[in-house]
C-alpha cells in the first residue's frame, strides 16, 4: 500500500509504516480474512463502474496502491496498458507474478509523476494510510485524461478501528492508519472540479454493494467514482 510519514508514529514503536507493514504481510495478504469481504462487495462495484463509465476503447489504467495486483489481473483484458504503483516491494513482487502484462513501479502516491495520462485511475483502500490524502488525490487527478474516471474506495471512518492489523508468516503486524470521512473526500474532489457519478457503501451484513446510502448501516467501507465536469 501507500507510505505515510513515520514522524507521526514516534510514540508507538510497535506500529509500522505501511511500507514496512505490507512488506511483512505480503506473503499472507491474499489469505487475510477481510479479502473475502472486499471481493464480494467492493470488487463488483469497481468492475461494474469501470465497465459502465468507460468505452470499448479503454487505453490505460493506473492502479494507485495496487497491492498484490488483484484488480490489475481482473482488468488487464480490458485495457491496452496498465500500471500499478505501490510503496511495498513485497506486494509488488506478488503483483508482478499475478499480472505479468502490467507495468509496476515502486513509488509513493504523493511523489509519483508520469508523462502518461490514464483513462482510469483506481485507488482502493489506500487513503486510510495517508495522514494528508490531498497530495495524493491531486496527483491522481493530474494523471487523468479529460473525461477520465477516478475511482476510490476506503475503510469507513465510523468503523471502530485505530490501526490496521495485517497477517504475517509468523503472526501479525500493525500498520499506521488514519480515518477520513467519505463526505470530506467527496467534497474535496467536487471543489476540484470533479463530478460524482456513482457511489456505494459496504456493510458487514451485505454480500453486495449498497448504493442507497440512507439504507446502509454498520458501514465498513465505501467507494466513489468521479469524472471531471
C-alpha positions as CSV (number, residue, x, y, z in Angstrom):
1,X,0.0,0.0,0.0
2,X,1.0,3.6,0.3
3,X,3.5,5.2,2.6
4,X,2.8,7.8,5.2
5,X,5.3,9.9,7.2
6,X,6.7,7.9,10.1
7,X,7.1,11.1,12.2
8,X,3.6,10.7,13.5
9,X,4.5,7.3,14.9
10,X,7.4,8.1,17.2
11,X,5.4,7.3,20.4
12,X,4.1,4.0,19.0
13,X,7.2,1.8,18.4
14,X,5.1,-1.3,17.7
15,X,3.3,0.4,14.8
16,X,5.0,0.1,11.4
17,X,4.8,2.4,8.4
18,X,2.5,1.0,5.8
19,X,5.5,0.3,3.6
20,X,7.1,-1.9,6.3
21,X,3.9,-3.5,7.4
22,X,2.8,-4.5,3.9
23,X,6.2,-5.9,3.1
24,X,5.9,-8.1,6.2
25,X,2.4,-9.1,5.3
26,X,2.8,-9.6,1.6
27,X,3.0,-13.4,1.6
28,X,-0.2,-13.8,3.7
29,X,-2.1,-10.8,2.4
30,X,-4.3,-12.6,-0.1
31,X,-5.3,-15.1,2.7
32,X,-6.4,-12.3,5.0
33,X,-10.0,-12.8,6.2
34,X,-11.0,-9.4,5.0
35,X,-10.2,-10.2,1.4
36,X,-13.4,-12.3,1.0
37,X,-15.4,-9.3,2.2
38,X,-13.8,-6.8,-0.1
39,X,-14.0,-9.1,-3.1
40,X,-17.7,-9.7,-2.5
41,X,-18.6,-6.0,-2.0
42,X,-16.0,-3.6,-3.3
43,X,-14.9,-5.6,-6.3
44,X,-18.3,-5.8,-8.1
45,X,-18.7,-2.1,-7.7
46,X,-15.3,-1.3,-9.1
47,X,-15.6,-3.7,-12.0
48,X,-19.1,-2.7,-12.9
49,X,-18.4,1.0,-12.6
50,X,-15.4,0.8,-14.9
51,X,-17.5,-1.2,-17.3
52,X,-20.4,1.3,-17.3
53,X,-18.4,4.5,-17.5
54,X,-15.6,3.7,-19.9
55,X,-16.0,2.9,-23.5
56,X,-14.7,0.0,-25.5
57,X,-11.5,1.9,-26.5
58,X,-10.1,1.9,-23.0
59,X,-6.4,2.6,-23.4
60,X,-4.7,2.9,-20.0
61,X,-5.3,2.1,-16.3
62,X,-3.3,3.3,-13.3
63,X,-3.8,1.4,-10.0
64,X,-2.5,3.5,-7.1
65,X,-1.6,1.3,-4.2
66,X,-2.0,-1.8,-6.3
67,X,-1.0,-4.3,-3.6
68,X,-0.8,-7.8,-4.8
69,X,-2.3,-6.9,-8.2
70,X,-5.8,-8.3,-7.8
71,X,-7.5,-5.5,-9.8
72,X,-4.8,-5.3,-12.4
73,X,-5.2,-9.0,-13.1
74,X,-9.0,-8.7,-13.3
75,X,-8.9,-5.6,-15.6
76,X,-5.9,-6.5,-17.8
77,X,-8.0,-7.8,-20.6
78,X,-9.9,-4.5,-20.9
79,X,-7.0,-2.1,-21.2
80,X,-4.2,-1.8,-23.8
81,X,-1.8,-0.9,-20.9
82,X,-1.9,-0.9,-17.2
83,X,0.4,0.4,-14.5
84,X,0.5,-0.4,-10.8
85,X,2.3,1.6,-8.2
86,X,2.9,0.7,-4.6
87,X,5.4,1.6,-1.8
88,X,5.7,-2.1,-0.8
89,X,8.3,-4.1,-2.7
90,X,6.9,-7.3,-1.2
91,X,3.4,-6.6,-2.5
92,X,4.8,-5.6,-5.9
93,X,6.8,-8.9,-6.2
94,X,3.5,-10.8,-5.9
95,X,1.7,-8.4,-8.2
96,X,4.3,-8.9,-11.0
97,X,3.7,-12.6,-10.9
98,X,-0.1,-12.3,-10.9
99,X,-0.4,-9.7,-13.6
100,X,2.7,-10.0,-15.8
101,X,1.3,-7.8,-18.6
102,X,1.2,-4.8,-16.4
103,X,4.0,-2.4,-15.6
104,X,4.9,-2.0,-12.0
105,X,6.6,1.0,-10.3
106,X,7.9,1.2,-6.7
107,X,6.5,4.6,-5.8
108,X,4.8,6.7,-3.1
109,X,1.4,8.1,-4.3
110,X,2.4,11.6,-3.2
111,X,5.6,11.6,-5.2
112,X,4.6,9.6,-8.3
113,X,4.9,11.5,-11.6
114,X,4.4,10.4,-15.2
115,X,4.0,12.0,-18.6
116,X,1.3,9.4,-19.3
117,X,-2.3,10.3,-18.8
118,X,-4.8,7.5,-18.0
119,X,-8.4,6.7,-18.9
120,X,-8.9,5.2,-15.4
121,X,-7.2,5.9,-12.1
122,X,-8.1,3.4,-9.4
123,X,-7.2,3.7,-5.7
124,X,-8.7,1.1,-3.3
125,X,-8.3,1.3,0.5
126,X,-5.2,3.4,0.4
127,X,-6.3,6.7,1.8
128,X,-6.6,5.3,5.3
129,X,-2.8,5.0,5.3
130,X,-2.3,8.7,4.4
131,X,-2.4,11.4,7.1
132,X,-3.0,14.0,4.4
133,X,-4.8,12.5,1.4
134,X,-5.0,15.7,-0.6
135,X,-1.5,15.5,-2.1
136,X,-2.2,12.0,-3.4
137,X,-5.6,12.9,-4.8
138,X,-4.1,15.9,-6.6
139,X,-1.6,13.5,-8.2
140,X,-4.4,11.2,-9.3
141,X,-6.4,14.0,-10.9
142,X,-3.3,15.2,-12.7
143,X,-2.8,11.7,-14.1
144,X,-6.3,11.5,-15.7
145,X,-7.2,12.2,-19.3
146,X,-10.1,14.6,-20.0
147,X,-13.3,12.7,-19.1
148,X,-11.2,10.1,-17.4
149,X,-12.6,8.1,-14.5
150,X,-11.2,8.3,-10.9
151,X,-12.5,5.5,-8.7
152,X,-11.5,5.4,-5.0
153,X,-12.5,3.3,-2.0
154,X,-11.6,3.3,1.6
155,X,-12.4,1.8,5.0
156,X,-15.3,3.8,6.6
157,X,-14.4,6.3,9.3
158,X,-17.2,5.1,11.5
159,X,-15.7,1.6,11.8
160,X,-14.1,1.2,15.3
161,X,-10.6,0.7,14.1
162,X,-7.5,2.6,15.2
163,X,-4.8,0.6,13.4
164,X,-4.7,-2.0,10.5
165,X,-3.7,-5.4,11.8
166,X,-2.2,-7.4,9.0
167,X,-1.3,-11.2,9.0
168,X,2.3,-12.3,8.5
169,X,4.0,-15.6,8.2
170,X,4.7,-15.7,12.0
171,X,1.9,-13.7,13.4
172,X,0.8,-10.1,12.6
173,X,1.9,-6.5,12.4
174,X,0.2,-3.2,12.9
175,X,0.1,-0.5,10.2
176,X,-0.3,3.2,10.8
177,X,-3.9,4.2,9.9
178,X,-5.8,7.5,9.7
179,X,-9.6,8.0,9.5
180,X,-11.1,10.1,6.7
181,X,-14.8,10.6,6.0
182,X,-16.2,9.8,2.6
183,X,-18.1,13.1,2.6
184,X,-14.9,15.1,3.2
185,X,-13.1,13.3,0.4
186,X,-16.1,13.7,-2.0
187,X,-16.3,17.4,-1.2
188,X,-12.6,17.9,-1.8
189,X,-12.9,16.3,-5.3
190,X,-16.0,18.2,-6.1
191,X,-14.3,21.5,-5.2
192,X,-11.5,20.5,-7.6
193,X,-14.0,20.3,-10.4
194,X,-14.9,16.7,-10.4
195,X,-18.4,15.3,-10.6
196,X,-19.6,12.3,-8.5
197,X,-21.2,9.8,-10.9
198,X,-21.6,6.8,-8.7
199,X,-21.0,5.7,-5.1
200,X,-21.7,2.8,-2.7
201,X,-21.2,1.7,0.9
202,X,-20.2,-1.7,2.0
203,X,-21.8,-3.2,5.1
204,X,-21.0,-6.1,7.4
205,X,-24.3,-7.7,6.8
206,X,-24.4,-7.4,3.0
207,X,-22.9,-9.6,0.3
208,X,-23.1,-6.8,-2.3
209,X,-22.6,-3.0,-2.5
210,X,-25.4,-0.8,-1.1
211,X,-25.9,2.2,-3.4
212,X,-28.7,3.8,-1.3
213,X,-26.7,5.4,1.4
214,X,-29.7,6.1,3.6
215,X,-30.3,2.4,3.8
216,X,-26.9,1.4,4.9
217,X,-25.9,0.6,8.5
218,X,-22.8,-0.9,10.1
219,X,-20.7,0.5,7.3
220,X,-17.3,-1.0,6.9
221,X,-16.2,0.7,3.6
222,X,-17.3,2.9,0.7
223,X,-16.4,3.7,-2.9
224,X,-16.9,6.8,-5.0
225,X,-16.4,7.3,-8.8
226,X,-15.7,10.7,-10.3
227,X,-15.2,12.4,-13.6
228,X,-14.2,15.9,-14.5
229,X,-17.2,18.1,-15.4
